[in-house]
Amino acid sequence: MRKALRWQLFYLPPGLWAVMFFVFFLFGCTTNTPIQENPAVRQEQGEITASRESGDSIEQIDQVIQSLAANIERRLPENTRLAVVNVSSESAVFSDYVIEELIIALEESGRLMIVDRNALHLAMVRSELDFQYSGDVSDETQQSLGKMSGAQSILSASLLDLGDAYRLRAAVIRVETLAREATVASDVQKSERVDFLMRTNEPVTRRRIENPVTAADFRRRGNEYLHDWQDYDRAIADFTQAIMLNPRDADAYVLRADAYYERKDYYRAIEDLTEVIRLVPAYTLAYRNRGWMYIEVRDYERAEEDLIHLLGLDPNNALAFNHLGVVRSGLGDYHGALEAYNQSIRLSNNAPHWFMFENRARVHFRLGDTFRAQQDLERAFRLNPDGGLIRLRLEALSNNIWIE
């Protein structure tokens, strides 16, 4: 009887045995060691961050730059025109090095269109922006730089000391909307190279391009001829080769136009800037430069068209208003010129250029207001005490004479 009961306890209908087998199978799977998430990379609020635990190796600076460039390339649409504007750190030399290496790394794949750094320099040199590569830059300042360089997106970065390592964080914003497109960060080993870059005051020599092959190589060597050696013929030859290899290289045209300008070959500069505008219609620096070239050849009507169009794209461009004042003065519209000069000085962030005051002084004189003309010349002289012509004009103004 007891034996029969034992068999009844173990006897179950076949369907119930199947259910119990399935339950045991699931239970066994859930008790296995769980698959560990790879801690090397995590994504938080759109930021790709390289994490590390005790004992993990930290990458060297050049490896980090390559990794950041690759991550940024993956997160931006192909053919995005990107400008690298600054790296905020305690060392301007370190910042300069990272910017240069980031540009080189981003150019290598050819997936994005990288704004030439020297073209960006032109935008800053010819602007009223108070800007330092190694300092923090507001989104509004980046937006203004982006508009001048025709960039669709702007990349800036910062370096944070974590004690045992540095963290390099890069962010990309969209120029038109200021929306953040990507944020990427990675830890950097405190190596001898980083230590040298952080403590030295000597600028690091840029990579020399001895045997250029790509369009970017020729453009970079052309930059050396243009900015380092003032050898404008060789610069033009290299920019021309860059354009032959990549006819859509807008920055090569901008830089070649600058070389033509230095040679006073204004009509060829106009041709190059016209091609830039065709390639990148929002490149406001091209409109401003072409407007100035038209001023140089006394074609004030076309100059005015370019400057008005530029102000439609960037209404707070102080130098555009200054150039517009020159145009209207050349056309004999002194009241219009005075209005434009007032705007240029007002928009110069409390740091107007000396020539803005000198230009306005000329208009005041033409309108018969010698007192205000003298006030502006004195302001111009305080800002530029080495300006011999300003001193001569001040002396002549006492006799109611304006020296051109």
HUGI-V901164 format. One record per residue. N is the residue number from 1. RES is the residue in three letters. OMEGA is omega as a letter, one per 40 degrees, with the letter a starting at -180 (NA if undefined). Layout:
n | res | omega
N | RES | OMEGA
N | RES | OMEGA
This chain:
n | res | omega
1 | MET | i
2 | ARG | i
3 | LYS | i
4 | ALA | i
5 | LEU | i
6 | ARG | i
7 | TRP | i
8 | GLN | i
9 | LEU | a
10 | PHE | a
11 | TYR | i
12 | LEU | i
13 | PRO | a
14 | PRO | a
15 | GLY | a
16 | LEU | i
17 | TRP | a
18 | ALA | i
19 | VAL | a
20 | MET | i
21 | PHE | a
22 | PHE | i
23 | VAL | i
24 | PHE | a
25 | PHE | i
26 | LEU | i
27 | PHE | i
28 | GLY | i
29 | CYS | a
30 | THR | i
31 | THR | i
32 | ASN | i
33 | THR | a
34 | PRO | i
35 | ILE | a
36 | GLN | i
37 | GLU | i
38 | ASN | a
39 | PRO | a
40 | ALA | a
41 | VAL | i
42 | ARG | a
43 | GLN | a
44 | GLU | i
45 | GLN | i
46 | GLY | a
47 | GLU | i
48 | ILE | a
49 | THR | i
50 | ALA | i
51 | SER | i
52 | ARG | i
53 | GLU | a
54 | SER | i
55 | GLY | i
56 | ASP | i
57 | SER | i
58 | ILE | a
59 | GLU | i
60 | GLN | a
61 | ILE | a
62 | ASP | i
63 | GLN | i
64 | VAL | i
65 | ILE | i
66 | GLN | a
67 | SER | i
68 | LEU | i
69 | ALA | a
70 | ALA | i
71 | ASN | i
72 | ILE | i
73 | GLU | a
74 | ARG | a
75 | ARG | i
76 | LEU | i
77 | PRO | i
78 | GLU | i
79 | ASN | i
80 | THR | i
81 | ARG | a
82 | LEU | i
83 | ALA | i
84 | VAL | a
85 | VAL | a
86 | ASN | i
87 | VAL | a
88 | SER | i
89 | SER | i
90 | GLU | a
91 | SER | i
92 | ALA | i
93 | VAL | i
94 | PHE | a
95 | SER | a
96 | ASP | a
97 | TYR | a
98 | VAL | i
99 | ILE | a
100 | GLU | a
101 | GLU | i
102 | LEU | i
103 | ILE | i
104 | ILE | a
105 | ALA | a
106 | LEU | a
107 | GLU | a
108 | GLU | a
109 | SER | a
110 | GLY | a
111 | ARG | i
112 | LEU | i
113 | MET | a
114 | ILE | i
115 | VAL | i
116 | ASP | a
117 | ARG | a
118 | ASN | i
119 | ALA | i
120 | LEU | i
121 | HIS | i
122 | LEU | i
123 | ALA | a
124 | MET | a
125 | VAL | a
126 | ARG | i
127 | SER | i
128 | GLU | a
129 | LEU | i
130 | ASP | a
131 | PHE | i
132 | GLN | i
133 | TYR | a
134 | SER | a
135 | GLY | i
136 | ASP | a
137 | VAL | a
138 | SER | i
139 | ASP | a
140 | GLU | i
141 | THR | i
142 | GLN | i
143 | GLN | i
144 | SER | i
145 | LEU | i
146 | GLY | i
147 | LYS | a
148 | MET | a
149 | SER | a
150 | GLY | a
151 | ALA | i
152 | GLN | a
153 | SER | a
154 | ILE | i
155 | LEU | i
156 | SER | a
157 | ALA | i
158 | SER | a
159 | LEU | a
160 | LEU | i
161 | ASP | a
162 | LEU | a
163 | GLY | a
164 | ASP | a
165 | ALA | i
166 | TYR | i
167 | ARG | i
168 | LEU | a
169 | ARG | i
170 | ALA | i
171 | ALA | i
172 | VAL | i
173 | ILE | i
174 | ARG | a
175 | VAL | a
176 | GLU | a
177 | THR | a
178 | LEU | i
179 | ALA | a
180 | ARG | a
181 | GLU | a
182 | ALA | i
183 | THR | a
184 | VAL | a
185 | ALA | i
186 | SER | i
187 | ASP | a
188 | VAL | i
189 | GLN | i
190 | LYS | a
191 | SER | i
192 | GLU | a
193 | ARG | i
194 | VAL | i
195 | ASP | i
196 | PHE | a
197 | LEU | a
198 | MET | a
199 | ARG | a
200 | THR | i
201 | ASN | a
202 | GLU | i
203 | PRO | i
204 | VAL | a
205 | THR | a
206 | ARG | i
207 | ARG | i
208 | ARG | i
209 | ILE | a
210 | GLU | a
211 | ASN | a
212 | PRO | i
213 | VAL | a
214 | THR | i
215 | ALA | i
216 | ALA | i
217 | ASP | a
218 | PHE | i
219 | ARG | a
220 | ARG | i
221 | ARG | i
222 | GLY | i
223 | ASN | i
224 | GLU | i
225 | TYR | a
226 | LEU | a
227 | HIS | a
228 | ASP | a
229 | TRP | a
230 | GLN | i
231 | ASP | a
232 | TYR | i
233 | ASP | i
234 | ARG | i
235 | ALA | i
236 | ILE | i
237 | ALA | i
238 | ASP | i
239 | PHE | i
240 | THR | i
241 | GLN | i
242 | ALA | a
243 | ILE | i
244 | MET | a
245 | LEU | i
246 | ASN | a
247 | PRO | i
248 | ARG | a
249 | ASP | a
250 | ALA | a
251 | ASP | i
252 | ALA | i
253 | TYR | i
254 | VAL | a
255 | LEU | i
256 | ARG | i
257 | ALA | i
258 | ASP | i
259 | ALA | i
260 | TYR | i
261 | TYR | i
262 | GLU | i
263 | ARG | a
264 | LYS | i
265 | ASP | a
266 | TYR | a
267 | TYR | i
268 | ARG | i
269 | ALA | i
270 | ILE | i
271 | GLU | a
272 | ASP | a
273 | LEU | i
274 | THR | i
275 | GLU | i
276 | VAL | a
277 | ILE | i
278 | ARG | a
279 | LEU | a
280 | VAL | a
281 | PRO | a
282 | ALA | a
283 | TYR | a
284 | THR | i
285 | LEU | i
286 | ALA | i
287 | TYR | a
288 | ARG | i
289 | ASN | i
290 | ARG | i
291 | GLY | i
292 | TRP | i
293 | MET | i
294 | TYR | i
295 | ILE | a
296 | GLU | a
297 | VAL | i
298 | ARG | i
299 | ASP | a
300 | TYR | a
301 | GLU | i
302 | ARG | i
303 | ALA | i
304 | GLU | i
305 | GLU | a
306 | ASP | a
307 | LEU | i
308 | ILE | i
309 | HIS | i
310 | LEU | a
311 | LEU | i
312 | GLY | i
313 | LEU | a
314 | ASP | a
315 | PRO | a
316 | ASN | a
317 | ASN | a
318 | ALA | a
319 | LEU | i
320 | ALA | i
321 | PHE | i
322 | ASN | i
323 | HIS | i
324 | LEU | i
325 | GLY | i
326 | VAL | a
327 | VAL | a
328 | ARG | i
329 | SER | i
330 | GLY | i
331 | LEU | i
332 | GLY | i
333 | ASP | a
334 | TYR | i
335 | HIS | i
336 | GLY | i
337 | ALA | i
338 | LEU | i
339 | GLU | a
340 | ALA | i
341 | TYR | i
342 | ASN | i
343 | GLN | a
344 | SER | i
345 | ILE | a
346 | ARG | a
347 | LEU | a
348 | SER | i
349 | ASN | i
350 | ASN | i
351 | ALA | a
352 | PRO | i
353 | HIS | a
354 | TRP | a
355 | PHE | i
356 | MET | i
357 | PHE | i
358 | GLU | i
359 | ASN | i
360 | ARG | i
361 | ALA | i
362 | ARG | a
363 | VAL | i
364 | HIS | a
365 | PHE | i
366 | ARG | i
367 | LEU | i
368 | GLY | a
369 | ASP | a
370 | THR | a
371 | PHE | i
372 | ARG | i
373 | ALA | i
374 | GLN | i
375 | GLN | a
376 | ASP | i
377 | LEU | i
378 | GLU | i
379 | ARG | i
380 | ALA | a
381 | PHE | i
382 | ARG | i
383 | LEU | a
384 | ASN | a
385 | PRO | i
386 | ASP | a
387 | GLY | a
388 | GLY | a
389 | LEU | i
390 | ILE | i
391 | ARG | i
392 | LEU | i
393 | ARG | i
394 | LEU | i
395 | GLU | a
396 | ALA | a
397 | LEU | i
398 | SER | i
399 | ASN | i
400 | ASN | i
401 | ILE | i
402 | TRP | i
403 | ILE | i
404 | GLU | NA
